[in-house]
Every structure is written in C-alpha cells, then in structure tokens.
Amino acid sequence: MASRTRRSGPAPRARGGSRRRLPLRLLLPLLVLVALMAMLMLRGYVHSEILADHRVRPPAATDQVPEKIMRGGPVIDTRSGRTESLRLPDRRLVLTFDDGPDPVWTPKVLDVLKKHDAHAVFFVTGTMASRYPDLVRRMVAEGHEVGLHTFNHPDLSYQSKKRIDWELSQNQLAISGAAGIRTSLFRPPYSSFAGAMDNMSWPVTEYIGRRGYITVVNNTDSEDWRKPGVEEIIRKASPKGGKGAIVLMHDSGGDRHQTVEALDRMLPDLREQGYEFANLTEALDAPSAHSRVTGLEQWKGKAWIFLVQASEHLTDGLVVGLAIVGTLVIGRFVLMLVLSGLHARRVRRRGFSWGPPITEPVSVLVPAYNEAKCIESTVRSLAASDHPIEVLVIDDGSSDGTARIVEAMGLPDVRVVRQLNAGKPAALNRGVANARHDLIVMMDGDTVFEPSTVRELVQPFGDPRVGAVAGNAKVGNKDTLIGAWQHIEYVMGFNLDRRMYDVLNCMPTIPGAVGAFRRSALERVGGMSDDTLAEDTDITMALHRDGWRVVYAENARAWTEAPETVQQLWSQRYRWSYGTMQAIWKHRRALVDKGASGRFGRVGLPLVSLFMVVAPLLAPLIDVFLVYGLVFGPTQKTIIAWLGVLAIQAVCAAYAFRLDRERMTHLISLPLQQILYRQLMYVVLLQSWITALTGGRLRWQKLRRTGVVDAPGGGPVPRQRSESSGERRPVA
C-alpha cells in the first residue's frame, strides 16, 4: 500500500527516537537484489572470475634450494621442520590427474581406471570440487586419493601467506563438503619436477609443509596438455627401466580424449611389464592421506557445497530466464513492428471506413473524485467537441467542490450526478444508468480531449461487431524527465501494443482516459466491476469473452496528466500491475472455454500474460547480466550486446513515434529511461507479484493532481500552466 508523498529531507523520528522503518515494498525487492548479487558474486568466485590471479612467474635462481631436494624424489616433506624427499619403489606407478574434476572427462578417466583395477591421485581445485562434488565423492569411494591443488589455481610464489592459507582452507573446505574428508597431499599449480624448484617456489613449499601438507610434484610428465597424440602421450608417460614414477596427467582444462585413450591403452601394457597402479600412500606403504571430518567442520563444508550448488542452479535458471525474456522481447518487437504496420496500412488506406458514419449523439461519462484542479479543463475540452454529446460528470463523493465547479460553468448539455463515495466502477455504472444515448464514451477527470476525439472514437461502431474502442492516450505533462519517460512508454509501449493487439483481436485494455462502449455490450457483461483494481482491463476481457470486437482508434487523442513524482508513479503502476494480474486470474477459465471466450483465452490471455507480466518480470535479467558482464567480463561483448538491445528498442520507439506523428527529439532520453525508469517498473512489478502471491489486498490509489494539462483549444498539443503557479512539484 503506497504511503502519502513526503517532502524531501531527513527521515522523521518516531516516538522513542527510532527511525521510520524501510517500507516493505522497498525492503523485499532490496533483499531479493542483495541475495541475487551475493549468489552471482559466489558464482563469479567459484568460476575464477573474481580474485583470480593468472600470473605465472618465470624461472628464478636456485641457490637457496637444498641440494637434496633438487636431486631428490617427487614427494617433498617439510612438515615439522623436516627437509626430506621420497622416491617411489621400482614397478610402482602413481598416476596423478590435475585441475579437475571435470564433468565430461573425469568420469571417463574414472571409468578407465575402474576397468583396469587401477588407483590414482586426483589433485582437484576448489572451484571444480565445489561445482562437481559428486565426482570427488566417487573418487574417494572407488579408492583413489584426493589432493589439494589450491582453490583458484594461482601461482603461489606471487601470493602472500594469508592468500596461501585462504587457497588451502577453501580447497580443503570444498573437499570436506564434497566427500567428508581432509587430505594431507598438495600439488602446487604450475609445478613440474623437483629439480625445477627455485628460490621463489621453495619458501612456499616450506610454508606449505609447516601447514601440515606433503608436496607432491612429478618425475614423469605425459605432456598431455599439449595434445601431442595418443602414441606420444603413452611414450612420455611410460617410465624407463622399471623405475617407480609419479606421472603427471590432466582430467580437466580442455579436450582430454587423447588422455583417456592413452590411459586405456597404456595401463594393460604397463601391467604386463610388472607395474602396479596404486595411489600415493599405497605406493609408499604409508598411512592414508585422508582423514574423516565430523562436527562443525563437516557442516561448514556441506553448507559451502550447498551455497555453490545453489548459485550454479540460480545462474543456470537466470540464463534460461534470459533466453526466455530475450525470445519474448525480440518476438514482441517483431510482432509490434509487423502487426502495427499492418494496422496503420489498413486504417490509413484511401477509402477505409468502419461502416456508415456515426453521427448520432454520444454520452460522455467523467467520473470525478476530488478533481477540482483538473475538471474545468476537462469539461471545456468536451464542450469544444465537433460531435454532438452530452456530458455527465459523476461526482463520487468529492470533498473539494468538484461538482460545484462544473455546475458554476453553466455549460449546456453538461450534467452533474452526485453519489456517496463508492469507487470508480460504481461511478461509471451510475453514469451509464443516467446516460441518454446508446454510445458511451468514458474518460478520466484529469484528461482533456481534442475537438475531434469523440467523433474519431465512435466511428468504429459503424461495424456492428465492435463493442468497444480504445483511444490514443497521450502524456500531457511531458516537460519533466519522468513525464518524458512516460511519454515514450505511452507512445511505444501502449499505443504500439494496441495496434498489435487490434490486429490479433485480443486488445487487453481500453484505457480509462479515452474509451468508448456500446451500451448493449456493457449490459450484456454486467457493466463495470469492482472485482479488480483494473476495471478497464477487466471489462475489456469480459467483452472479448462475450464475442465483441475491441479496436483501436489512433486519431482519437486524449491528453492525460501522468504522475509527476516517483511516489505517485509507483502508486499508479502498482495498481495497474496488480489489477492486471487480478483480471488475468479472474478470466482464467477462458483458457478452457469454447467459442469466442475460448479464442480469447487461448490467444489473448497467453499473450497478455507473457508480454505484460512474465516478460517485464524477467526483463531485469538483461540488466543483471549487463552489470555482471561489466564487472567480471567479457566487458566489450557485454556492452555490445546491451547496445544491440537498446538499438532494437530505439528502432521500435522511432517507428512508434513516426506512426503517432510525434517529434523524435523526445527519444533523446531513451537510454536514460532504460537505465533508471525501467528499474523502477521492475520493482513495482515485483511488488505486485509479492502482493499477489501473499494474498495481500491493495486499495485504490488516488493520485494527487496538479491540473497542468489544459484544454488543447483545437490544437493537438495541450497548454502547460506556468510553473510560477505553485502547483507544480519537482520530480522526487
């Protein structure tokens, strides 16, 4: 429920000194946004898009590295101040796989190892273990050993001790959450033989040992990462002279089909030569490198895996949503461009007519509640009509003298009907009951008509199948930034849509600012209903279901006062969005009906739901991925994609402005509208969804009018009052 607009300034303090709480309509979307950004940040971190360091240090001097390490074996133990290295016994082969687990290649490697009853050591990164925990569990369950390979795979010689600790602990956390174990094995990224240790990597190895880890390098490099061919991988991975070896291979980092094929061929060949394929501790006849984790450590690991998996699923869902909204947006643009062009060509062709000209008098209903600032301009614009009309101003319990103002004007064929405040639908029904004529025009009390508006609006009734006509509502107060943005929205989003829906015969809404009805059509559907907050959408859908055509009259222009502050705009659009959802739900049975109701239900309702509810709700994904791409890359492609979407919108907007004969200069603010104004509409729609899903009730939101739109006096553009009148208020 929207609150009354407040002036800017410090938030007032409530009794007891506490500050006013953040409104729920802002708090919930804010919490959703914070949660979404947190999940995206987590996803970026796990995918090495945040905090990743891809620098690799060139070789350095080796004078500070102990000689026995340089000439020793591939297993280096610096725990508890030791400086030892170990070699594998003859005929013992330890296959090691780096950089996984990979969802494609790791299962294939595991299948080959299982086929040949061989064990291996997998040095996994935290990023991959977090994303594919099932594979880590499978490794442990099938008797393989798992080792740390850091979380983000940085060159540790560039990192501080704090960063090294972070890389180890996060890698360990991922393994604990995935398989319920800790491991004491570690392999540094970008490592090779023990003889390649230098003055920059050796201090890191010593520090790693003090943290309780055994460093494992290799003494046989298959160089499978080069993809040299299966025969070459087998040759390089096979030890010479029956020596024991730790073989470096990879189960991730690209296409590893050569590795898998080479492994499948070399294992039986080497087994015939007497080799055993064990994990590291089995080969060294040492205690297992794994230890079970329990208690808080285990739950921390499980919580980490859960959050990472949630971020992955969320991102996958967002990508699907982005594809859906992209399809909907592009599809809507294509439909609008094609069908609106067909509509304009049809109604503008020479000799076009709806039928016999409509010259009979028309009743114009003006429901008014506290419209003292606007009602005189509204009524005078009707008095200038070039079509015979009677005007009924239905005063819905106004307390500002609205009815007295109309009566004091003393205009012929203008009547005032008073009633206690009962709402707009009741006021309109009261007006229909008091109208003298069979054609009924309805407008808002803050709207002004051009002299030709009524005449243009009723001409489609020359076709007896037409039960209602939607006019061309325009923003009269477009001299402010918010007004200019709404002007673009009205011309492009509303009127271009109406042309499209006219051709498809499923017009969702006759605007309350300018619409016309047959009395008989209104009576058949029971008149205006207060079941929803969007009585205009409700009655339009009811007419479709009753078999009436609803069309768009582009030349029936009406100038309406759009909200001038963010608070007022929020209130109006919240009511519109929520009311539209109510109307869709109310008429949901049309989906399974037969006849005219079924045709509307299976064409109109899905289109309205997709284009007016689902697509706007998912559209923020475009901006979410824009921000994500700008921050985490690829920045250039992201900017190009966003500019492409903006270009499509600009083309549609320019086409809509051309059809409506509007000046293109107003489109200057289109990019800013897409960045700022659209975000506000997103939050409004999200709040409407929350209200609908929680079963909340929303009362009618009365906007505060300023009376800045005057009668056009025969011209198409309304006059604006001087800002010195004191009625105008700055944009909030």
KAUR-V799250 format. One record per residue. N is the residue number from 1. OMEGA is omega as a letter, one per 20 degrees, with the letter a starting at -180 (999 if undefined). Layout:
n=N omega=OMEGA
n=N omega=OMEGA
This chain:
n=1 omega=a
n=2 omega=r
n=3 omega=r
n=4 omega=a
n=5 omega=r
n=6 omega=r
n=7 omega=a
n=8 omega=r
n=9 omega=a
n=10 omega=r
n=11 omega=a
n=12 omega=r
n=13 omega=r
n=14 omega=r
n=15 omega=a
n=16 omega=r
n=17 omega=a
n=18 omega=a
n=19 omega=r
n=20 omega=a
n=21 omega=r
n=22 omega=a
n=23 omega=a
n=24 omega=a
n=25 omega=r
n=26 omega=a
n=27 omega=a
n=28 omega=r
n=29 omega=r
n=30 omega=r
n=31 omega=r
n=32 omega=a
n=33 omega=r
n=34 omega=r
n=35 omega=a
n=36 omega=a
n=37 omega=r
n=38 omega=r
n=39 omega=r
n=40 omega=r
n=41 omega=r
n=42 omega=r
n=43 omega=r
n=44 omega=r
n=45 omega=a
n=46 omega=r
n=47 omega=r
n=48 omega=r
n=49 omega=r
n=50 omega=r
n=51 omega=r
n=52 omega=r
n=53 omega=a
n=54 omega=r
n=55 omega=r
n=56 omega=a
n=57 omega=r
n=58 omega=a
n=59 omega=r
n=60 omega=r
n=61 omega=a
n=62 omega=a
n=63 omega=a
n=64 omega=r
n=65 omega=r
n=66 omega=a
n=67 omega=a
n=68 omega=r
n=69 omega=a
n=70 omega=a
n=71 omega=a
n=72 omega=a
n=73 omega=a
n=74 omega=r
n=75 omega=a
n=76 omega=a
n=77 omega=r
n=78 omega=r
n=79 omega=r
n=80 omega=r
n=81 omega=r
n=82 omega=r
n=83 omega=a
n=84 omega=r
n=85 omega=a
n=86 omega=r
n=87 omega=r
n=88 omega=r
n=89 omega=r
n=90 omega=r
n=91 omega=r
n=92 omega=a
n=93 omega=r
n=94 omega=r
n=95 omega=r
n=96 omega=a
n=97 omega=a
n=98 omega=r
n=99 omega=a
n=100 omega=j
n=101 omega=r
n=102 omega=a
n=103 omega=a
n=104 omega=a
n=105 omega=r
n=106 omega=r
n=107 omega=r
n=108 omega=r
n=109 omega=r
n=110 omega=r
n=111 omega=r
n=112 omega=r
n=113 omega=r
n=114 omega=r
n=115 omega=a
n=116 omega=r
n=117 omega=a
n=118 omega=r
n=119 omega=a
n=120 omega=r
n=121 omega=r
n=122 omega=r
n=123 omega=a
n=124 omega=r
n=125 omega=r
n=126 omega=a
n=127 omega=a
n=128 omega=r
n=129 omega=r
n=130 omega=a
n=131 omega=a
n=132 omega=a
n=133 omega=a
n=134 omega=a
n=135 omega=r
n=136 omega=r
n=137 omega=r
n=138 omega=r
n=139 omega=a
n=140 omega=a
n=141 omega=a
n=142 omega=r
n=143 omega=r
n=144 omega=r
n=145 omega=r
n=146 omega=r
n=147 omega=r
n=148 omega=r
n=149 omega=a
n=150 omega=a
n=151 omega=a
n=152 omega=r
n=153 omega=r
n=154 omega=r
n=155 omega=a
n=156 omega=r
n=157 omega=r
n=158 omega=a
n=159 omega=r
n=160 omega=r
n=161 omega=r
n=162 omega=r
n=163 omega=r
n=164 omega=r
n=165 omega=r
n=166 omega=r
n=167 omega=a
n=168 omega=a
n=169 omega=r
n=170 omega=r
n=171 omega=r
n=172 omega=r
n=173 omega=r
n=174 omega=r
n=175 omega=r
n=176 omega=r
n=177 omega=a
n=178 omega=a
n=179 omega=r
n=180 omega=a
n=181 omega=r
n=182 omega=r
n=183 omega=r
n=184 omega=a
n=185 omega=a
n=186 omega=r
n=187 omega=a
n=188 omega=r
n=189 omega=r
n=190 omega=r
n=191 omega=r
n=192 omega=a
n=193 omega=r
n=194 omega=a
n=195 omega=r
n=196 omega=r
n=197 omega=a
n=198 omega=a
n=199 omega=r
n=200 omega=a
n=201 omega=a
n=202 omega=r
n=203 omega=r
n=204 omega=r
n=205 omega=r
n=206 omega=a
n=207 omega=r
n=208 omega=r
n=209 omega=r
n=210 omega=r
n=211 omega=r
n=212 omega=a
n=213 omega=r
n=214 omega=r
n=215 omega=a
n=216 omega=r
n=217 omega=r
n=218 omega=r
n=219 omega=r
n=220 omega=a
n=221 omega=r
n=222 omega=a
n=223 omega=r
n=224 omega=r
n=225 omega=r
n=226 omega=a
n=227 omega=a
n=228 omega=a
n=229 omega=a
n=230 omega=a
n=231 omega=a
n=232 omega=r
n=233 omega=r
n=234 omega=a
n=235 omega=a
n=236 omega=a
n=237 omega=a
n=238 omega=r
n=239 omega=a
n=240 omega=r
n=241 omega=r
n=242 omega=a
n=243 omega=r
n=244 omega=a
n=245 omega=r
n=246 omega=a
n=247 omega=r
n=248 omega=r
n=249 omega=a
n=250 omega=r
n=251 omega=a
n=252 omega=r
n=253 omega=r
n=254 omega=a
n=255 omega=a
n=256 omega=a
n=257 omega=r
n=258 omega=r
n=259 omega=a
n=260 omega=a
n=261 omega=r
n=262 omega=r
n=263 omega=a
n=264 omega=a
n=265 omega=a
n=266 omega=a
n=267 omega=r
n=268 omega=r
n=269 omega=a
n=270 omega=r
n=271 omega=r
n=272 omega=r
n=273 omega=r
n=274 omega=a
n=275 omega=r
n=276 omega=a
n=277 omega=a
n=278 omega=r
n=279 omega=a
n=280 omega=a
n=281 omega=r
n=282 omega=a
n=283 omega=a
n=284 omega=a
n=285 omega=a
n=286 omega=r
n=287 omega=a
n=288 omega=r
n=289 omega=a
n=290 omega=r
n=291 omega=a
n=292 omega=r
n=293 omega=a
n=294 omega=r
n=295 omega=a
n=296 omega=a
n=297 omega=r
n=298 omega=a
n=299 omega=r
n=300 omega=r
n=301 omega=r
n=302 omega=r
n=303 omega=r
n=304 omega=r
n=305 omega=r
n=306 omega=a
n=307 omega=r
n=308 omega=r
n=309 omega=r
n=310 omega=r
n=311 omega=r
n=312 omega=r
n=313 omega=r
n=314 omega=r
n=315 omega=r
n=316 omega=r
n=317 omega=r
n=318 omega=r
n=319 omega=r
n=320 omega=r
n=321 omega=r
n=322 omega=r
n=323 omega=r
n=324 omega=a
n=325 omega=r
n=326 omega=r
n=327 omega=r
n=328 omega=a
n=329 omega=a
n=330 omega=r
n=331 omega=r
n=332 omega=r
n=333 omega=a
n=334 omega=r
n=335 omega=a
n=336 omega=a
n=337 omega=a
n=338 omega=a
n=339 omega=r
n=340 omega=r
n=341 omega=r
n=342 omega=r
n=343 omega=a
n=344 omega=r
n=345 omega=a
n=346 omega=a
n=347 omega=a
n=348 omega=a
n=349 omega=a
n=350 omega=r
n=351 omega=a
n=352 omega=r
n=353 omega=r
n=354 omega=a
n=355 omega=r
n=356 omega=r
n=357 omega=r
n=358 omega=r
n=359 omega=a
n=360 omega=a
n=361 omega=a
n=362 omega=r
n=363 omega=r
n=364 omega=a
n=365 omega=r
n=366 omega=r
n=367 omega=a
n=368 omega=r
n=369 omega=a
n=370 omega=r
n=371 omega=a
n=372 omega=a
n=373 omega=a
n=374 omega=a
n=375 omega=a
n=376 omega=r
n=377 omega=r
n=378 omega=a
n=379 omega=r
n=380 omega=r
n=381 omega=r
n=382 omega=r
n=383 omega=r
n=384 omega=a
n=385 omega=r
n=386 omega=r
n=387 omega=a
n=388 omega=a
n=389 omega=r
n=390 omega=a
n=391 omega=r
n=392 omega=r
n=393 omega=a
n=394 omega=a
n=395 omega=a
n=396 omega=r
n=397 omega=a
n=398 omega=r
n=399 omega=a
n=400 omega=r
n=401 omega=a
n=402 omega=a
n=403 omega=a
n=404 omega=r
n=405 omega=a
n=406 omega=a
n=407 omega=a
n=408 omega=r
n=409 omega=r
n=410 omega=a
n=411 omega=r
n=412 omega=r
n=413 omega=r
n=414 omega=r
n=415 omega=r
n=416 omega=r
n=417 omega=a
n=418 omega=r
n=419 omega=r
n=420 omega=a
n=421 omega=a
n=422 omega=r
n=423 omega=a
n=424 omega=r
n=425 omega=r
n=426 omega=r
n=427 omega=r
n=428 omega=r
n=429 omega=r
n=430 omega=r
n=431 omega=r
n=432 omega=a
n=433 omega=a
n=434 omega=a
n=435 omega=a
n=436 omega=a
n=437 omega=a
n=438 omega=r
n=439 omega=a
n=440 omega=r
n=441 omega=r
n=442 omega=r
n=443 omega=r
n=444 omega=a
n=445 omega=r
n=446 omega=a
n=447 omega=r
n=448 omega=r
n=449 omega=r
n=450 omega=a
n=451 omega=a
n=452 omega=a
n=453 omega=a
n=454 omega=a
n=455 omega=r
n=456 omega=a
n=457 omega=a
n=458 omega=a
n=459 omega=r
n=460 omega=r
n=461 omega=r
n=462 omega=r
n=463 omega=a
n=464 omega=r
n=465 omega=a
n=466 omega=r
n=467 omega=a
n=468 omega=a
n=469 omega=r
n=470 omega=r
n=471 omega=a
n=472 omega=a
n=473 omega=a
n=474 omega=r
n=475 omega=r
n=476 omega=a
n=477 omega=a
n=478 omega=a
n=479 omega=r
n=480 omega=a
n=481 omega=r
n=482 omega=r
n=483 omega=r
n=484 omega=r
n=485 omega=r
n=486 omega=r
n=487 omega=r
n=488 omega=a
n=489 omega=a
n=490 omega=a
n=491 omega=a
n=492 omega=a
n=493 omega=a
n=494 omega=a
n=495 omega=r
n=496 omega=r
n=497 omega=a
n=498 omega=r
n=499 omega=a
n=500 omega=a
n=501 omega=r
n=502 omega=a
n=503 omega=a
n=504 omega=r
n=505 omega=r
n=506 omega=r
n=507 omega=a
n=508 omega=a
n=509 omega=r
n=510 omega=a
n=511 omega=r
n=512 omega=a
n=513 omega=a
n=514 omega=r
n=515 omega=a
n=516 omega=a
n=517 omega=r
n=518 omega=r
n=519 omega=a
n=520 omega=r
n=521 omega=r
n=522 omega=a
n=523 omega=a
n=524 omega=a
n=525 omega=r
n=526 omega=r
n=527 omega=a
n=528 omega=a
n=529 omega=r
n=530 omega=r
n=531 omega=a
n=532 omega=r
n=533 omega=r
n=534 omega=a
n=535 omega=r
n=536 omega=r
n=537 omega=a
n=538 omega=a
n=539 omega=r
n=540 omega=r
n=541 omega=r
n=542 omega=r
n=543 omega=r
n=544 omega=a
n=545 omega=r
n=546 omega=r
n=547 omega=a
n=548 omega=r
n=549 omega=r
n=550 omega=a
n=551 omega=a
n=552 omega=r
n=553 omega=a
n=554 omega=a
n=555 omega=r
n=556 omega=a
n=557 omega=r
n=558 omega=a
n=559 omega=a
n=560 omega=r
n=561 omega=r
n=562 omega=r
n=563 omega=a
n=564 omega=r
n=565 omega=r
n=566 omega=a
n=567 omega=a
n=568 omega=r
n=569 omega=r
n=570 omega=a
n=571 omega=a
n=572 omega=a
n=573 omega=r
n=574 omega=r
n=575 omega=r
n=576 omega=a
n=577 omega=a
n=578 omega=r
n=579 omega=r
n=580 omega=r
n=581 omega=r
n=582 omega=a
n=583 omega=r
n=584 omega=a
n=585 omega=a
n=586 omega=a
n=587 omega=a
n=588 omega=a
n=589 omega=r
n=590 omega=r
n=591 omega=a
n=592 omega=r
n=593 omega=r
n=594 omega=r
n=595 omega=a
n=596 omega=r
n=597 omega=r
n=598 omega=r
n=599 omega=r
n=600 omega=a
n=601 omega=a
n=602 omega=r
n=603 omega=a
n=604 omega=a
n=605 omega=r
n=606 omega=a
n=607 omega=r
n=608 omega=a
n=609 omega=a
n=610 omega=a
n=611 omega=a
n=612 omega=a
n=613 omega=a
n=614 omega=a
n=615 omega=r
n=616 omega=r
n=617 omega=a
n=618 omega=a
n=619 omega=r
n=620 omega=r
n=621 omega=r
n=622 omega=a
n=623 omega=r
n=624 omega=r
n=625 omega=r
n=626 omega=r
n=627 omega=a
n=628 omega=a
n=629 omega=r
n=630 omega=a
n=631 omega=a
n=632 omega=r
n=633 omega=i
n=634 omega=a
n=635 omega=a
n=636 omega=r
n=637 omega=r
n=638 omega=a
n=639 omega=r
n=640 omega=a
n=641 omega=a
n=642 omega=r
n=643 omega=r
n=644 omega=r
n=645 omega=r
n=646 omega=r
n=647 omega=r
n=648 omega=r
n=649 omega=r
n=650 omega=r
n=651 omega=r
n=652 omega=a
n=653 omega=r
n=654 omega=r
n=655 omega=r
n=656 omega=r
n=657 omega=r
n=658 omega=r
n=659 omega=a
n=660 omega=r
n=661 omega=r
n=662 omega=r
n=663 omega=a
n=664 omega=a
n=665 omega=a
n=666 omega=a
n=667 omega=r
n=668 omega=a
n=669 omega=a
n=670 omega=r
n=671 omega=r
n=672 omega=r
n=673 omega=a
n=674 omega=a
n=675 omega=a
n=676 omega=a
n=677 omega=a
n=678 omega=r
n=679 omega=r
n=680 omega=r
n=681 omega=r
n=682 omega=a
n=683 omega=r
n=684 omega=a
n=685 omega=r
n=686 omega=r
n=687 omega=r
n=688 omega=r
n=689 omega=a
n=690 omega=r
n=691 omega=a
n=692 omega=a
n=693 omega=a
n=694 omega=r
n=695 omega=a
n=696 omega=r
n=697 omega=a
n=698 omega=r
n=699 omega=r
n=700 omega=a
n=701 omega=r
n=702 omega=r
n=703 omega=r
n=704 omega=a
n=705 omega=r
n=706 omega=r
n=707 omega=a
n=708 omega=a
n=709 omega=a
n=710 omega=r
n=711 omega=a
n=712 omega=r
n=713 omega=r
n=714 omega=r
n=715 omega=a
n=716 omega=a
n=717 omega=a
n=718 omega=r
n=719 omega=r
n=720 omega=r
n=721 omega=r
n=722 omega=r
n=723 omega=r
n=724 omega=r
n=725 omega=r
n=726 omega=a
n=727 omega=a
n=728 omega=r
n=729 omega=a
n=730 omega=r
n=731 omega=a
n=732 omega=999
